[in-house]
Amino acid sequence: MGITTRAAVVETGGAPFTLSDIRLDEPRPGEVLVRMAAAGLCHTDLGVASGALPFPLPGVLGHEGAGVVEAVGPGITRVAPGDHVLLSFTSCGDCRNCLDGHPAYCATWLQRNLIGGRRPDGSSTLSRDGEPIGGHFFGQSSFARHALVSERSLVKVDAEVAPASVAPLGCGVQTGVGAVWNVLAPRVGDTVVVFGAGAVGLSAVMAAALTPATTIIAIDRVAERLQLARDLGATHTVHAGESDTVEAVTDITGGQGADGIVETTGNVRVARTGTEVLAPRGTLVLVGAPPFGTDMALDVNGMLPGRHVVGLTLGDNETQTVLPALVRLVRDGRLPVHRLITQYAFEDIDQARQDMIAGKTIKPVLLF
């Protein structure tokens, strides 16, 4: 029969979030009804809300949810009503990449998570006034008091962990962490450079501080964020508005360049700069996403000394193993995600959006 719940709806591209009553379908096989406790607001949500991606609007976004299971569909065995869960992206579970432990590269990832707005079979999970609206965003659409969630989006977590402290792990934090741990995998004495001290970049800084890397350089244009980066483990910071980035990194590394770089800004000029400060055999990880169709020029001869440029989705994480580990690190104080978070009441979601755009907050988390 489904339930009626309150959700933040984006009516058209560029419109604000507005609260509205919606109807959730009843859980089908492979689905779980979750009562939301917290949800992080991510730049991906803002990009879709702006109309930059072809997600069907009106619709409900949200993909960093945390909450409590209220009901399960047929065949669900991983969780039960009353379980506390963290929500992340979904995947098919059957394609080559899913079976190989890389669900972020699922063959149907885009349709299931970012642009589809419906179940894989084409049916709708959400409706308003009897008409289907866009939902199933990242298998969850968690900007609502209840969410109908894909089982593959769910990770069971310790009930003692505050939902607001772990909700950002579902996307932004695990992306920054995975860029360092899964791709760069710093060795003893390595230098890691992070372009952009937002939620993803600062998560990369925290992750690098838990590796044998001895030099961690954060680069941004906001002095307060650079100070926070130092607090979270950066050994050096560079104010991009006051210093030449190439010269600064070259000086800090004694001319050797960076062994690993995480580029989170989505600015191709910044990414191109990253290739200029890579050490031979170094790796540049592209995390920030510019508009579709954006090109970046590379000096081919500059790449020949074994330099790598690689794209990354969601840290290339297998969520069932990585997210519980990150939750433990948060719980034990070794991954201080709380330093990034500003809490907002769910009803203030559009204020959170405005504050995020204005740079007043790094990671807004909505409380239900």
HELIX and SHEET records of a PDB file:
HELIX    1   1 HIS A   43  ALA A   49  1                                   7    
HELIX    2   2 ARG A   96  LEU A   99  1                                   4    
HELIX    3   3 PRO A  103  TYR A  105  5                                   3    
HELIX    4   4 TRP A  109  TRP A  109  1                                   1    
HELIX    5   5 LEU A  110  ILE A  115  3                                   6    
HELIX    6   6 PHE A  137  GLY A  139  5                                   3    
HELIX    7   7 GLU A  151  SER A  153  5                                   3    
HELIX    8   8 PRO A  163  VAL A  166  1                                   4    
HELIX    9   9 ALA A  167  GLY A  170  5                                   4    
HELIX   10  10 GLY A  172  GLY A  178  1                                   7    
HELIX   11  11 ALA A  179  LEU A  184  3                                   6    
HELIX   12  12 ALA A  199  ALA A  209  1                                  11    
HELIX   13  13 ALA A  223  ASP A  231  1                                   9    
HELIX   14  14 THR A  245  ILE A  252  1                                   8    
HELIX   15  15 VAL A  268  GLU A  276  1                                   9    
HELIX   16  16 VAL A  300  MET A  303  1                                   4    
HELIX   17  17 LEU A  314  ASP A  316  5                                   3    
HELIX   18  18 THR A  319  ARG A  331  1                                  13    
HELIX   19  19 VAL A  337  LEU A  340  5                                   4    
HELIX   20  20 PHE A  346  ASP A  348  5                                   3    
HELIX   21  21 ILE A  349  ILE A  357  1                                   9    
SHEET    1   A 5 GLY A  59  VAL A  60  0                                        
SHEET    2   A 5 ILE A   3  VAL A  10 -1                                        
SHEET    3   A 5 PHE A  17  LEU A  24 -1                                        
SHEET    4   A 5 LEU A 126  ARG A 128 -1                                        
SHEET    5   A 5 GLU A 131  ILE A 133 -1                                        
SHEET    1   B 5 HIS A 146  SER A 150  0                                        
SHEET    2   B 5 GLU A  31  GLY A  40 -1                                        
SHEET    3   B 5 GLY A  65  VAL A  72 -1                                        
SHEET    4   B 5 HIS A  84  LEU A  87 -1                                        
SHEET    5   B 5 LEU A 154  LYS A 156 -1                                        
SHEET    1   C 4 HIS A 146  SER A 150  0                                        
SHEET    2   C 4 GLU A  31  GLY A  40 -1                                        
SHEET    3   C 4 LYS A 363  LEU A 367 -1                                        
SHEET    4   C 4 ILE A 341  ALA A 345  1                                        
SHEET    1   D 6 HIS A 236  HIS A 239  0                                        
SHEET    2   D 6 THR A 215  ASP A 220  1                                        
SHEET    3   D 6 THR A 191  PHE A 195  1                                        
SHEET    4   D 6 ALA A 258  GLU A 263  1                                        
SHEET    5   D 6 LEU A 278  LEU A 286  1                                        
SHEET    6   D 6 HIS A 308  GLY A 311  1                                        
END                                                                             
